[in-house]
Amino acid sequence: MTGSKPLVAIVGRPNVGKSTLFNRLAGRRAAVVSDVPGTTRDRVSLETVLGHRQVILVDTGGLEGGPDMPLAAQVTAQVEVAIQEADVIIFLTDALEGVTPADEDIAQRLRRAGKPILLVANKADNDQRAQGAAEFYRLGLGDPLAVSAYHARGVDELEAALLAIIPEGAPESNGAQDRLALAIIGRVNVGKSSLLNAILGHDRAIVSETPGTTRDAIDTPFAYKGQEVLLIDTAGIRRPGKIARGIEKYAVLRALQAIDRSDVVLLVLDATELPTAQDAHLAGRVANAFKGMVLVVNKWDLAPTLGMDQPRAVQALRQQLKFMAYAPVRFASALRGTGIEEVLDAALMVHQERRKSVSREQLASAVMDALAENPPPSRAGRSLRVTRTVQEGVSPPTFTLHVNDPTLVHFSYYRYLENRLRESLGFRWNRLKLVFQGRKVA
């Protein structure tokens, strides 16, 4: 569902430069780029601005000419969905290789779609290659536009041509400001993409028993109980020493970046091995980023064979993830579609609490009570003094404490104040971000 923003899909056979063009148009490296054919397998979408228009730009897996490549059928199905959802299609070809039988097959498929199509010949790095792009007239899709996505040659003309055919959408609402960015993270093969598909009710992401199937962070907007949600699926994250160089390394980097741009994170755990050191490592990253989190125990349909029940599972999680004792725990089976509503309800609960504000009087009283109950320890004869506290923002709830000397705040006392204020101010499901500001010296 694209809402009022038109969707522009980039399609073509493998290794013609779709991800490079996607990144060029998006203005940042948003998709994994590699010389290995077939690097992009899922649809990767991103909201961006082209000229004066906000659009959703979609990168897709390469359309295969034959079924011999593993996952080829699923990749083709994903591209077909992107074509059906698209308002405009960029058909990307390779000016260096010229027209291929695969290009002709794709052109026939695109003509049947009945969508506005912009035919683009990529890798036209010089005038000779640009002139050779005329060969693509034979595809019967109009004037081919010669570009070099890598060198940004012809990209301005491409953007202008896009703007000329992108349909006008409905006026944009302010809903994006209230939208919940919900990232799904976890170790390799714990069922993140299956959970995404269960949430959306259809196969939005490729699901395979092969670890590492998802490489890019995938953004999917949808609505749940009146709340606009941006769902972000990510690549599985291995232990740092186990991360392969190249494609997987950059996929993991984008998964970690997905944490940074989320409001709430669904940390997916495997009921058959609960929890692991890597789960704790990922939870720590979420905690340090001051993001909301829901611990999702997936594959809970296997619990009877594991001799596991929910109280014991929660106890194991609380023991291993003591620093995340505030995160709600939910149990689900993405395979059977059970527990999904409970997971989403918990995410909404955490998100709503992150946006909570407290009065100055309530905040001042909570701080004074915390200081009186457990005065800060002194250092070299000096004690921490708090002169004023204000709430600076929400998402995360952020409080600035004006003090005589921020260096007097020990980590253990920070943790005490945070936990005490969470309890006093009614922040049950989230961390609080405390900023200690010293007196300004003229």
Residue, then its C-alpha position, 0 to 999 in steps of 0.5 A: m500500500t503506497g498511500s498518496k506517494p506514487l511507487v516507482a519500481i526498478v526492474g530488469r535482468p540481473n546485474v544491469g545496475k538496478s541497485t546502483l541506480f536505486n542508490r543514485l536516485a535515493g541519494r544514499r547507499a540504501a541497497v546492497v551493491s555487488d558485482v555478483p549477479g542476483t545480489t538483490r533478491d527481495r524488494v527494497s523500498l525507500e521513501t525519497v524525494l525526486g525533484h518536488r515529488q515524494v515517492i516510494l522507490v523500489d529496487t527489485g531482484g533481477l528477473e531471471g531468464g530461466p529457472d535454474m538459479p536457486l530462488a529464481a521463482q520466488v524472486t520473479a514472484q516478488v518482482e511481479v508483485a512490485i510491478q503490480e504495485a507500481d505506479v511507474i516502472i523503470f525498465l533498466t537494461d545494459a547498454l554495454e551488452g545490448v538487447t538480450p533475449a531476457d530483455e525481450d521477455i521482460a519487455q513483453r511482460l511489462r507491456r502486459a502490465g499496462k503501466p507507465i514505463l521508462l526504458v533506460a539503458n544503463k552503463a552508457d559511460n561515454d558518447q559511443r555507448a550512449q549512441g548505441a542505446a538506440e538499439f533498444y528501440r526494438l523493444g517497442l517501449g518508446d525512447p531509450l534513455a542512456v545513463s550511467a548510474y555509477h558516474a551519474r551521467g544522464v541521471d538528471e535527465l532520467e529524474a526529469a523524465l520520471l517527474a513527467i510521467i509520475p501521476e499526481g497523488a492525493p495531498e500528503s497528510n501529517g500521518a508520517q509524523d505519527r507513524l510507528a517505525l517498527a524494525i524486526i531484528g534477530r539472529v540468522n534464521v530465527g524467522k524474521s521474514s516469516l514474522l513479517n509475512a504473518i503480520l502483513g498476511h501475505d508473502r512480502a519477503i522471501v522465506s527460505e530455510t537457507p540462513g541469510t536469505t534476507r540481505d537488505a532492510i525492507d520497508t513496508p508501510f501498513a496500518y494497524k488499529g488506526q496506527e500507521v506503521l512502517l515495518i522494517d525487515t532486516a538481515g539476520i545478524r551473526r556474531p561479529g567474528k562470524i560475519a562474512r566480508g562483502i554482501e553480508k557485511y553490508a547487509v548487517l550494517r543496514a540491519l544495525q542502521a535500521i535500529d537507529r531509524s526505528d521507534v520500536v524494535l521487535l527482537v525475534l528469539d528462537a524458542t528452541e535456543l533461548p536466549t543466546a549471547q548474540d540475543a543479549h548483544l543485539a538487545g544491548r544495541v537496542a538499549n544503547a540506542f534508547k529504542g523501545m523493544v518487544l522480545v518476540v519468542n518465535k516458533w512457540d508452536l514447538a514449546p510442547t516438544l521442548g518441555m517449555d512454558q511461558p513463565r519459565a521462558v520469561q524467567a530465562l529471558r529476565q535472567q539473561l537480559k537483566f538490563m532489558a527487564y522493562a521490555p515486554v515479552r510476547f510468544a508467537s508462531a509465525l509459521r502458524g500465524t499465532g500470537i501476531e496480534e499480541v506482538l503488534d499490540a505490545a509494540l503499540m503499547v511501547h510506542q504510545e508510552r514513548r510519546k508520554s510527557v509529564s508535568r514539571e511538578q511531577l518530574a521535580s517531585a520524582v527527582m527530589d524523592a529519588l535524591a532523598e531516598n539514595p543521595p549521590p555518593s561524593r567524590a573527592g569531597r564533592s557531591l552531585r547537586v541537581t538544580r533543575t530537571v526538564q523533559e526535553g522530548v519524547s521518543p525516547p522520553t528525554f530528561t535534562l538534569h542541570v547539575n553542578d558537575p556532570t562528571l560526578v555522575h557514576f554509571s551505577y547512579y545513572r542507572y539508579l536514577e533512571n530506574r527510580l524515575r521510570e517507576s515514579l513517572g509510570f514508564r513501565w515499558n521504556r528506557l529513559k534518556l537522562v542528560f546531565q548538563g553542567r553550569k555554563v562558564a562565561 
